[in-house]
């Protein structure tokens, strides 16, 4: 589509866009303001057209924020964006248009996932303005019906927090809080902690259910218990008999002779006892009562351990350790205030 003649804003809207743009770029130095990517953006914005994606140049976060602001004010009528815009910002549109059903992954193309489609198409329709949202998919190649169904009707992937305290995130948080940040504040307000606390009641219910199952296994049928204890008793008797055979003086003296010790036992009686014990142990470990009880107890212990796991303590210790490293490197001072070196490091990484 030719963009040169497309003009979607009125004269008053153009003036508003230009004024906001001029004020926004004042935070850039003179050299950055003259970059083609900056200078070429204003004519597009004034016509109500914008671009928003995560691959913009390091100086262009200013433009990204500007585009978001202008979109909220209704001064952007056509926005070219990736799914990152749809994922992080609450900015609905009347119509969402997919120019392709594939996206580039760095080395190859792949179909848009159902989660990406749901997130972006869900922007169609402005509450209080549109009766319905419009979503248009431009399919420019032959596409299997199953692939299209998976994209449109599939379920979104569950949202799971991958929160971790990196050196750069600590520097960013400390610089914003001017040295007053605490581990509890960061963790308690994180999505990670929200998910952890939300899962605790479900974990407690599961533990109770498993404990009830374990109790039922203990009180299971007499025949199963009798068979289980019979196997244990037979193994104990055979082990006792094996030990008495091994510890007979005439056998022990053979292994006390000087020279290389050969542990290969060829005595048929002992070999037979070992085989009998092995066979009974196989039956014991395969016994449904023991097998399921072991599984239940193991799962209970794991869930209880997870419930006892202190996220505050875990991340608190990590924060202290990393803060010590940052102090040693001169990124923060003894009071936890970010120094110029630390501020520069966090800014470079963020960009």
C-alpha positions in Angstrom: 0.0 0.0 0.0 1.3 3.4 -0.9 1.6 5.6 2.2 2.6 8.9 0.5 -0.9 10.1 0.0 -2.6 8.6 3.0 -3.7 11.3 5.4 -5.9 10.4 8.4 -5.6 13.4 10.7 -7.3 16.8 10.6 -5.4 20.1 10.7 -6.0 20.4 14.5 -4.8 16.9 15.1 -1.7 17.5 13.0 -0.9 20.5 15.2 -1.3 18.5 18.4 0.9 15.7 17.1 3.7 18.1 16.1 3.6 19.9 19.5 3.8 16.6 21.4 6.6 15.4 19.1 8.7 18.5 19.5 8.4 18.4 23.3 9.2 14.6 23.4 12.4 14.8 21.4 13.8 17.6 23.6 15.2 14.8 25.9 17.5 13.7 23.0 20.8 15.5 22.2 21.0 17.6 19.0 22.9 14.8 17.1 20.2 12.2 17.8 17.4 14.6 16.8 18.9 14.7 13.3 18.9 11.0 12.8 16.8 9.9 9.7 14.7 7.6 11.9 13.7 10.6 14.0 13.2 13.1 11.3 11.2 10.8 9.0 8.8 9.8 11.9 7.1 13.2 12.3 5.5 13.4 8.8 4.0 9.9 9.4 2.8 10.7 12.8 1.1 13.9 11.6 -0.8 11.9 9.1 -2.0 9.5 11.8 0.3 6.7 10.9 2.9 5.1 13.3 5.3 2.2 13.7 5.8 0.4 17.0 8.1 -2.6 17.5 10.9 -3.9 19.9 13.6 -3.6 17.2 13.8 0.2 17.1 17.2 1.9 17.5 18.5 2.5 21.1 17.4 6.2 20.9 13.9 5.3 19.8 12.3 4.2 23.0 11.3 7.9 23.1 9.4 7.3 19.8 7.8 4.1 21.2 6.6 6.0 24.2 5.4 8.8 22.0 3.5 6.4 19.8 1.8 4.9 22.8 0.8 8.3 24.1 -0.6 9.5 20.8 -2.5 6.2 20.4 -4.1 6.7 23.7 -5.2 10.2 22.7 -6.7 8.9 19.4 -4.2 10.7 17.2 -2.9 7.5 15.6 -5.3 6.0 13.1 -3.1 3.3 11.5 -0.5 1.5 13.6 2.0 -1.0 12.3 3.0 -3.1 15.3 4.2 -6.5 16.4 2.6 -8.7 19.1 4.7 -7.0 21.8 2.5 -3.9 21.5 -0.7 -6.0 21.9 0.8 -7.9 24.8 1.9 -5.1 27.1 -0.5 -2.2 26.5 -4.2 -1.8 26.8 -4.9 0.1 23.6 -7.8 -1.4 21.6 -8.5 -0.6 18.0 -11.6 -0.7 15.8 -9.9 -3.1 13.3 -7.0 -5.5 13.6 -5.3 -6.5 10.3 -2.9 -9.4 10.0 -0.8 -8.8 6.8 0.6 -12.3 7.0 -0.1 -15.5 8.9 3.7 -16.1 9.3 6.4 -14.4 11.3 10.2 -14.4 11.0 12.0 -16.3 13.8 15.6 -15.3 12.9 16.4 -18.2 10.6 13.0 -19.3 9.3 9.3 -18.4 9.1 6.6 -20.0 11.2 2.8 -19.7 11.6 1.5 -17.3 14.2 0.7 -19.2 17.4 -2.8 -19.3 18.9 -1.6 -17.2 21.9 -0.2 -14.5 19.6 -3.4 -14.5 17.5 -5.7 -14.3 20.5 -3.7 -11.5 22.0 -3.6 -9.4 18.9 -7.1 -10.1 17.5 -8.5 -9.4 21.0 -7.5 -5.7 20.5 -10.3 -5.4 17.9 -13.2 -3.4 19.3 -13.2 -0.4 21.5 -15.4 -0.5 24.6 -18.1 2.1 24.5 -17.3 3.0 20.8 -17.7 -0.1 18.7 -20.5 -2.7 18.8 -18.1 -5.2 17.5 -14.4 -5.5 16.6 -13.2 -6.4 13.2 -10.3 -8.8 12.6 -9.0 -9.3 9.0 -6.5 -12.0 8.1 -4.6 -11.7 4.8 -3.7 -15.2 3.7 -1.3 -14.7 0.8 -0.4 -18.4 0.4 -2.0 -21.8 0.5 -2.6 -22.8 4.2 -3.8 -26.1 5.6 -7.2 -25.9 7.3 -5.8 -27.6 10.4 -3.1 -25.0 10.7 -5.7 -22.2 10.5 -7.9 -23.9 13.1 -5.0 -24.3 15.5 -4.2 -20.6 15.1 -7.7 -19.3 15.4 -9.3 -21.8 17.8 -6.3 -23.0 19.8 -5.8 -22.2 23.5 -3.3 -19.6 24.6 -0.2 -20.8 26.4 -0.4 -20.4 30.2 1.3 -17.3 31.5 4.1 -18.4 33.9 6.4 -15.9 35.7 10.1 -16.3 35.0 11.0 -13.6 37.5 14.7 -13.6 38.6 16.9 -11.0 40.2 19.7 -10.1 37.7 22.4 -7.5 38.3 20.7 -5.2 35.8 17.3 -5.5 37.3 18.7 -4.8 40.8 20.5 -1.7 39.5 17.3 -0.5 37.8 15.2 -1.0 40.9 17.7 0.6 43.2 18.1 3.6 41.0 14.4 4.2 40.9 14.0 3.7 44.7 17.1 5.7 45.5 18.6 3.0 47.7 15.4 2.3 49.7 14.5 -0.9 47.9 14.0 -4.1 49.9 13.8 -7.7 48.8 10.3 -8.0 50.4 9.0 -5.1 48.4 10.3 -6.4 45.1 9.1 -10.0 45.6 5.8 -9.3 47.3 4.8 -7.1 44.3 6.0 -9.5 41.6 3.9 -11.6 39.4 6.0 -14.6 40.5 4.9 -14.1 44.1 1.3 -13.7 43.1 1.4 -17.0 41.2 3.2 -18.7 44.1 0.6 -17.5 46.7 -2.3 -18.3 44.5 -1.1 -21.9 44.1 -0.7 -22.6 47.8 -4.4 -23.4 48.5 -4.5 -25.8 45.6 -1.3 -27.4 46.8 -2.8 -27.8 50.3 -5.9 -29.5 49.0 -3.8 -31.9 46.9 -1.7 -32.8 50.0 -4.9 -33.5 52.0 -6.2 -35.7 49.2 -2.9 -37.6 49.0 -2.8 -38.1 52.7 -6.3 -39.6 52.7 -5.2 -42.0 49.9 -2.1 -43.0 52.0 -4.4 -43.7 55.0 -6.6 -45.9 52.8 -3.6 -47.7 51.5 -2.6 -48.4 55.1 -6.1 -49.8 55.8 -6.4 -51.7 52.5 -7.6 -55.3 52.2 -6.2 -58.0 54.6 -5.2 -60.2 51.7 -2.9 -57.5 50.2 -1.4 -56.7 53.5 -0.8 -60.3 54.4 0.9 -61.0 51.1 3.1 -57.9 51.5 4.2 -58.9 55.0 4.7 -62.5 53.9 7.2 -61.3 51.2 9.1 -59.1 53.8 9.3 -62.0 56.2 10.6 -64.4 53.6 13.2 -61.9 52.5 14.3 -61.4 56.1 14.6 -65.2 56.8 16.7 -65.7 53.6 19.0 -62.7 54.4 19.5 -64.2 57.9 20.4 -67.6 56.4 22.7 -66.0 53.9 24.5 -64.0 56.6 25.0 -67.2 58.7 26.5 -69.0 55.6 28.8 -66.1 54.7 30.2 -65.7 58.2 31.0 -69.4 58.7 34.8 -69.6 59.7 35.8 -71.8 56.8 34.3 -69.3 54.4 35.7 -66.2 56.1 39.3 -67.6 56.3 39.4 -67.9 52.5 39.0 -64.2 52.1 41.6 -63.4 54.7 44.5 -64.9 52.7 47.1 -62.5 51.4 47.1 -61.5 47.7 44.5 -60.2 45.3 40.9 -60.6 46.6 38.6 -62.3 44.2 35.0 -61.7 45.3 33.5 -64.1 42.8 31.5 -66.5 44.9 30.9 -69.9 43.3 29.3 -71.7 46.2 26.0 -73.0 44.9 24.2 -72.7 48.2 25.1 -69.0 48.6 24.4 -68.3 44.9 21.0 -69.9 45.2 20.1 -67.9 48.4 21.1 -64.6 46.6 18.9 -65.5 43.6 15.9 -66.3 45.9 16.3 -62.9 47.7 16.5 -61.1 44.4 13.3 -62.7 43.1 11.4 -61.9 46.3 12.6 -58.3 46.3 11.4 -57.9 42.7 8.0 -59.1 43.8 8.0 -56.8 46.8 8.9 -53.7 44.9 6.3 -54.6 42.2 3.6 -55.1 44.9 0.8 -52.6 44.2 0.5 -51.6 47.9 4.2 -50.7 48.2 4.6 -49.1 44.8 1.6 -46.8 45.1 2.3 -46.0 48.8 5.9 -45.0 47.9 4.6 -42.8 45.0 2.0 -41.1 47.3 4.5 -40.4 50.1 7.1 -39.0 47.7 4.5 -36.7 46.1 3.3 -35.5 49.6 6.9 -34.7 50.6 7.5 -32.8 47.5 4.4 -30.7 47.8 5.0 -30.0 51.5 8.6 -28.9 50.7 7.2 -26.5 48.1 4.7 -25.1 50.6 7.6 -24.6 53.1 9.8 -23.0 50.5 10.2 -19.3 51.4 10.3 -17.2 48.3 11.2 -14.1 50.3 14.1 -15.9 52.0 15.3 -17.3 48.7 15.3 -14.0 46.8 16.3 -12.0 49.8 19.6 -14.0 50.1 20.1 -13.7 46.3 19.6 -9.9 46.5 22.2 -9.6 49.3 24.8 -11.7 47.5 24.4 -9.8 44.2 24.4 -6.4 46.1 27.7 -7.3 47.6 29.1 -8.0 44.1 27.8 -4.6 42.9 29.4 -2.8 45.8 32.7 -4.5 45.2 32.6 -3.4 41.5 31.7 0.1 42.4 28.2 0.1 40.9 26.6 1.0 44.2 27.9 2.6 47.4 27.8 1.2 51.0 24.3 2.7 51.4 22.9 1.0 48.3 22.8 4.2 46.2 23.5 3.6 42.5 26.7 5.3 41.3 27.3 6.7 37.8 29.0 3.4 36.7 26.0 1.3 37.8 23.5 3.8 36.3 25.3 3.6 32.9 25.4 -0.2 33.0 21.7 -0.5 33.7 20.8 2.0 31.0 22.9 0.3 28.4 21.4 -3.1 29.2 17.8 -1.7 29.2 18.3 -0.1 25.8 
